[in-house]
């Protein structure tokens, strides 16, 4: 049933996660009639497997204990006829979401904290199988709009955020723990390092990417005099003289 090679990086684990997720989504949507028929309650305990190549399979659980990889929910076929079809599919979807996270966590256990965090953030950007099945959409609150100018929402100490018209007000001091959770999806556009509350950051007013001040050689004092910061990745918009 498995036999796939062990992912060697966080990006490979994410690719594995996306393939398995897509296989399960196909089983519960596009191929739902075939999936429904294969989950006969008269059969033994059955599991829904999603594979990295975006295929799926209904099969018996692995015989070896412990299994090579975490196993999906056991006996998904038994409650099929006792529940409304939509409710049964939703139940399978929830258990499949848990299994997908278990597989990714199993692979990521040998990586460090920052790499595991990066993996979780990438996975969390995708809607869950249940959300796809129910048609719910994820909501993201990246930025707010004020007076027609885009302003990054941030409460971070030592992190500079400016709109096109005026510099952001000074932030109140905090412990930084809440900020790490609220802005955990922020990575430096230069070194790709994750946000930490004890470092100075600056945002590009053009592409809105965030950078460590040290990575782009900008100090807090220097930033106070910058009306519009343009990061190294954004081309200069000055027109050449005719």
C-alpha positions, 0 to 999 in steps of 0.5 A: 500500500505504501513503499514511497521513499522518505521525504528528505525536506520540508518541501518534499513533505508538503508535496507528499501532503498535497498529493495525499490530500488531493487523492482523498478529496477525489474519493469524496467528491469526483469519485464519490459513487465508487467510494460509497460502493466500496465502503460496504458495511458487510465487509471487514474494517476498511480504511481510506488511503490517499497517496502522494500521486493523488490517487486513493484506495479503500483497503484493509489496515496494515497487518504489521504493528506498528505500521510503517506510517500512521494508519487512517481511521479504521472501520469507516464503512461500518457507519455508512448506512446508519448516517445520512450520506452527507454526514457520513462523508463529513465524518470520513473527511474529518478523520482524513484531515487528522490522518493527513496531519499525522503523516506529515508530523511523522515525517517532520519529527526529525526536523527542527522547530522552525522547519516544522512551523514552516510546514504547518503554516504551508499546510494551514494555507490549504483548506481542509478536506472537510472545508472542501467537502462542505464548501466553506472558505478559509478567511485570511486577515493579512492587511487592512485598508485605511484612507485608500492606503494599504497598511499592514496590521501589526502589533509587533515591538521593533517592527516598522510598518508604514502606509504610503502617507505616514509612518505607523504609530509607536507600538506598546510594549508586550511580551512578544508571545502573542505576536509570535502566534498572530504573525507566525506566517511572517518570514524574512524576504531575504534570509527566509527566517521566521519572525521573532519579537526581539528583532527589528523588521521593516516592510516594503511599501511596494510588495509588502514583504517583510525583512530583518533590518539587518538583512537589508542594512536598515536600522530603526533610526534610519527607518524613521526617515524613510517615507517609502521603503522599497526593498532590493527585490522591487525594481526602481521606478524612476524613469530615465531622462529622455 
